[in-house]
Amino acid sequence: MHHWVEYAKIFMALLVIVNPVSAVPIFVTLTSRNTERERKNIARTASISVAVVLVLSAVIGEPVLMLFGVTVASFKVGGAILILLMAISMMHALPSRESQTPEEAREASHKENIAVVPLAIPLLSGPGAISTTIIYATDSASPQHLAAVILCCLLVALTTWLALRLAMPARKWLGETGVNIATRLMGLLLAAVAVEIFTSGLLVLLPGLRGN
């Protein structure tokens, strides 16, 4: 099991890639016609869905990789590239197509219940979040490590719930500029996470890079 600092790092990495701050303006727009009670229900359902997706990814991620004959190192390299693409979109304050396409956004505007799709999946817990969770969960075979990663996932879901519950006042306080600045900063952090994951996977695939 890693030191608690490592798990704090895992929590921050997952929080950055889920990025509930960037979901605030989308949540406000999609729930503009809903009552306060309905917004609370949507926020709760979306957060629970995020928790379920991330926890399932942590628990069954490695068996799924083994089923398809994919090594963890290869998955790290592929996942890191996906995460880096998302980070680049965030640094430009643009919605990532990995999380949601324009077609999905248009469809969401006509949905009566947007809590699970597209808010939780794929906007919050999309391919990037799932990949990151699997990568960190497979760092160790220890049950204690898996339990700690699951705890990080649950804390991320709780933070997401708080962000969505405070979405209306936060949107007014931050404004468009504030949301964009926060998104760019998170994109920069996410790019650093992607480079670390890419490097760790590459050193396993190409051990000669370690040098003497």
N, C-alpha and C positions, 0 to 999 in steps of 0.2 A: 504494500500500500504506500502511496506517495505521501509526502509531507503536505500539511494543510495548505501551504502556500500554493502548491500545484493545483489543488482543488479550487482554490480561489481563482486561479488563472483559468481553469476549465469553466467555472461559472461565468466569468467575465467574457470569455470567448463565445460561449453559447448565447449570453445575453446580447452581445454585439451582433451576432449573426441573426438572431431572432428579431432584434431591433424593433421593440415595441413603439419607440418614439416615431419612427417613420410610418407606423400604422395609424397614428393618431389622426392625421388629416383625412385618411381614407375612412376610418371608423366614423368620424364626424360627418363626412359626406354621405356615407351609406345609411347612417341612422338618423339623418336630418328629419325624417318624417315619423320617427318612432317616439314613443313617450319615454320619460325617464325610467320607468319601471322596465320597459322593454329593452332599453339600453343596458340596464344592469344585468338582465337575463342574457343578452347577447355577449356581454363582456365575460360573464361567468362561464357560459358554454364554450366560448372561444378559448379561454384560458385552460379549461379542463381538457379540451381537444388537443391543445398544444402539449399539455402534460402527458396525455396518453400516447401521442405520436412519438415524443422524445423518449419516453420510458420504454416503449416497445422497440424503438430503434436500438437503445442501449442493450436490451435483453436479447433480442433475436437477430441483431445485426451480424454478428460473427457467424452464426450457423447459416444465415442466408448467403454470406460470402463464400463459405465452404461449399454450399450446395452448388454454386455456380463456378467453383474452382478458381475464385479470385483471392489472391493473397492480400493480407492487410497492407503490406507495403505498396502494392500496386493501387489499392483503393485510396491510400493516403495521397499518392501523386495525383490520381484522377480527381479526388475530392478537393485537393488544394487548388487545382486549376479552376474548378467550378467556383470555389469560394473567392478566388482572386478576381474572377469575372464579376461576381456580385459586388466585391469591394470597389472595383473600378466604377461600376454604375453608381454606387453610393457616393463616391468621391465627386461625381458629377451631379449629385443630387437628383439622379434619374431613377425611376422604378426599374428594377431588374426584371428582365424577361424570364429569368430562372424562377422568380417568385410569382410573377403574374404577367400575363400577356395583355395587350390592349383589348383583345377579344374577350378575355375572361373578365376584365374590368367592366366592359360594357354589359356583359351578361349579369354581373353582380349587381349592377344598378337596378335591375328588374327583379331580383330575387326578394322574396318576402323574408326569408331567414338566411342571413349571410354569416352567421356565427361560425359554422364549421367550414363551409365552402362559400366564398374564397378566403375569409378572414383568417381562420386557423390554418387551413390547408388550401393553397400553398403559400399564402402571403407571409404568415409568421413562421410556421414550421414546414418550410419547403425543402427542396433537395439539399440546399446548403446546410441547413440546420440538422437534417437527418444524417448527412455525411459526416459532419463534425461530431455528432453524438456517437456514431459508430466508431469513428477513429479514436476518440478518447476512451470509450468503453473497452476497446480491445488493447489498450496500452498494457493491461495486466490481467492475468487470469484469476486474481484474488477476488473472492466474493465480497470482501470489504471494499475493494476498489470499485466494483460494480455498484455496490450500495451507495458509495459516496458520489459516483457519477449520477445515479438516479436522484439523489438528494439535490444535486446541482440542477438537474432538469426540473424538479418540482419547484425549486426556488426561482428559476427563470419563468416558469408558468405563473407563479405568484406575482412576480414583478410585472409580467405582462397584464395580469388582471388589474393591478393597481394603476398601470399606465392607461388602460382602456377606461377604467372607472373615472379617472381624472382627465379624460380626453377633452371634454368640453371646456373646462377652465384653462387647461394647459394649452389648448389650441389658441385661445384668445391671448394668453400671456406670452407664449413663444412667438406666435405669428408665423408667417411663411418663411421669413428669414431665419428665425430661431430654429425651426425644424430642419431647414436645409443645412445650417451650420452643424447641428448635432448629428445629422446624417453623414455629413462629410467627415467629421471627426471619427465616427464609428467606422466609416469606410476605411480610413487610414489604419485604425487598429486592426480591422479585419484583414487588411492586406498583410500586415505583419504576422498575424496568426497563420494565414495561408502560406507564407514563405517558410515559417517554422515547420508546418506539417509537410510541405513539399520536400524540404531538406531532409527531414527524418525518414521519409519514405524512400527518397533517392539514395540515401546512405546505406539502406538495407539492400536495395536492388543493385547498387553499384558500390560494393564495399571498398573498391580500390580508391574511391574518392577520399577516404579517411586519411590516406597517406601512411607514412611509417610512424 
